[in-house]
Amino acid sequence: MLATLFPIILILTALFSSLVAGFLFAFAIVVMPGIKNLSDGEFIRAFQEMDGIIQNNQPLFMVMWGGSILAIIISAIMGFWQLDSIGRVIMIIATLLYIFGVQFPTITINVPLNNQLQKLTTHSMSADELQIARSKFEPRWNQANIIRTGVATLVSVMLLSLLVML
């Protein structure tokens, strides 16, 4: 049964991980550059609105994001018995990269920065306060997102290569 279930789980893992990579990629090349030229207050409000959708537990986002974590862990466990030695190494590296290169920066950098931004009341802030808030947020958030995007893309390629190897 594990032999027939593993390819299905691995397909779901590759799908969810690729969706996460695409989501992060879209933020890196479209969303953040798209709001970059807004004024500080407009930038903060735009980001608050986008992030608010996620923070309100948008169901498809939650399935994709949470599903990617659960699926890669299950794939790593199942892959220990279902993959050959090279496949096991690829699966372990992909899992560790995903946890420490995508999820860890999300939890330790991006989400705390998002939460700080969510607390701001832009209409009651001075132009200087808005500029300082944005400068504390934008460069660090973008840098972490670029790392997450690259790692998530690499993990997706690794998972797809495992599927080809089956």
C-alpha positions as CSV (number, residue, x, y, z in Angstrom):
1,M,0.0,0.0,0.0
2,L,2.8,2.4,0.8
3,A,4.3,1.8,-2.6
4,T,1.1,3.0,-4.3
5,L,0.4,5.8,-1.8
6,F,3.9,7.4,-1.9
7,P,3.8,8.6,-5.5
8,I,0.5,10.3,-4.8
9,I,1.9,12.0,-1.7
10,L,5.0,13.0,-3.6
11,I,2.9,14.6,-6.4
12,L,0.9,16.6,-3.8
13,T,4.2,17.6,-2.1
14,A,5.6,18.8,-5.4
15,L,2.3,20.6,-6.2
16,F,2.0,22.4,-2.9
17,S,5.7,23.3,-2.8
18,S,5.6,24.6,-6.4
19,L,2.5,26.7,-5.5
20,V,4.4,28.2,-2.5
21,A,7.4,28.9,-4.8
22,G,5.1,30.5,-7.3
23,F,3.4,32.6,-4.6
24,L,6.7,33.8,-3.3
25,F,8.0,34.4,-6.8
26,A,4.9,36.5,-7.6
27,F,5.6,38.7,-4.6
28,A,9.2,39.0,-5.5
29,I,8.8,40.0,-9.2
30,V,5.3,41.6,-9.3
31,V,3.7,42.5,-6.0
32,M,6.5,44.2,-4.2
33,P,7.9,46.0,-7.3
34,G,4.3,47.0,-8.1
35,I,3.8,48.7,-4.8
36,K,7.4,50.0,-4.5
37,N,6.5,53.4,-6.2
38,L,3.6,54.1,-3.8
39,S,4.0,56.7,-1.1
40,D,5.0,55.3,2.2
41,G,1.5,55.5,3.6
42,E,0.0,53.9,0.5
43,F,2.7,51.2,0.5
44,I,2.0,50.3,4.1
45,R,-1.8,50.3,3.5
46,A,-1.5,48.2,0.4
47,F,0.6,45.6,2.1
48,Q,-1.6,45.6,5.2
49,E,-4.6,44.8,3.0
50,M,-2.8,42.0,1.1
51,D,-1.4,40.5,4.3
52,G,-4.8,40.9,6.0
53,I,-6.3,38.4,3.6
54,I,-3.7,35.8,4.6
55,Q,-3.9,36.7,8.3
56,N,-7.7,36.1,8.1
57,N,-6.9,32.5,7.1
58,Q,-7.8,32.6,3.5
59,P,-8.8,28.9,3.0
60,L,-7.0,28.1,-0.2
61,F,-3.8,29.9,1.0
62,M,-4.0,27.9,4.3
63,V,-4.4,24.6,2.4
64,M,-1.5,25.4,0.1
65,W,0.9,26.7,2.8
66,G,0.0,24.2,5.6
67,G,-0.4,21.4,3.1
68,S,3.1,22.0,1.8
69,I,4.6,21.6,5.2
70,L,2.6,18.5,6.1
71,A,3.1,16.9,2.7
72,I,6.9,17.3,2.7
73,I,7.2,15.9,6.1
74,I,5.1,12.9,5.2
75,S,7.0,12.5,1.9
76,A,10.3,12.5,3.8
77,I,9.1,9.8,6.2
78,M,7.6,7.6,3.5
79,G,10.5,8.2,1.2
80,F,12.8,6.7,3.7
81,W,11.3,3.3,2.8
82,Q,10.2,4.0,-0.8
83,L,13.3,5.7,-2.3
84,D,16.7,4.4,-3.2
85,S,19.8,5.9,-1.4
86,I,20.1,8.8,-3.9
87,G,16.4,9.5,-3.7
88,R,16.5,9.5,0.1
89,V,19.3,12.0,0.2
90,I,17.5,14.3,-2.3
91,M,14.3,14.0,-0.2
92,I,16.1,14.7,3.1
93,I,17.9,17.7,1.6
94,A,14.7,19.0,0.0
95,T,12.8,18.7,3.3
96,L,15.5,20.4,5.3
97,L,15.9,23.2,2.8
98,Y,12.1,23.7,2.8
99,I,11.9,23.8,6.5
100,F,14.9,26.0,7.2
101,G,15.1,28.0,3.9
102,V,11.4,28.7,3.4
103,Q,9.4,28.1,6.6
104,F,12.0,29.3,9.1
105,P,12.6,32.7,7.5
106,T,8.8,33.0,7.1
107,I,8.3,32.4,10.8
108,T,11.2,34.4,12.1
109,I,11.4,37.3,9.6
110,N,8.5,37.8,7.3
111,V,5.6,37.1,9.6
112,P,7.0,39.3,12.5
113,L,7.6,42.1,10.0
114,N,4.0,41.6,8.7
115,N,2.6,41.8,12.2
116,Q,4.5,45.0,13.0
117,L,3.2,46.6,9.9
118,Q,-0.4,45.4,10.7
119,K,-0.2,47.3,14.0
120,L,0.4,50.7,12.3
121,T,-2.4,53.2,11.9
122,T,-1.2,55.1,8.8
123,H,-3.8,57.9,9.0
124,S,-2.4,59.0,12.4
125,M,1.3,58.8,11.5
126,S,3.5,61.7,10.3
127,A,5.4,61.4,7.0
128,D,8.6,60.8,8.9
129,E,7.0,58.0,10.9
130,L,5.7,56.4,7.8
131,Q,9.1,56.6,6.1
132,I,10.8,55.0,9.1
133,A,8.3,52.2,9.4
134,R,8.6,51.4,5.7
135,S,12.4,51.5,5.8
136,K,12.4,49.1,8.7
137,F,10.1,46.7,6.8
138,E,10.6,46.8,3.1
139,P,14.4,46.0,2.5
140,R,14.5,43.2,5.2
141,W,11.2,41.7,4.0
142,N,12.2,41.7,0.4
143,Q,15.6,40.2,1.2
144,A,14.1,37.3,3.2
145,N,11.5,36.8,0.4
146,I,14.1,36.5,-2.3
147,I,15.9,33.8,-0.2
148,R,12.6,32.0,0.4
149,T,11.7,32.2,-3.3
150,G,15.1,30.7,-4.4
151,V,15.0,27.9,-1.9
152,A,11.3,27.1,-2.6
153,T,12.1,26.9,-6.3
154,L,15.1,24.7,-5.7
155,V,13.0,22.4,-3.5
156,S,10.3,22.2,-6.2
157,V,12.9,21.2,-8.8
158,M,14.3,18.5,-6.4
159,L,10.8,17.1,-5.8
160,L,10.0,17.0,-9.5
161,S,13.3,15.2,-10.1
162,L,12.3,12.6,-7.5
163,L,9.0,12.1,-9.4
164,V,10.9,11.5,-12.6
165,M,13.2,9.0,-10.8
166,L,10.2,6.9,-9.6
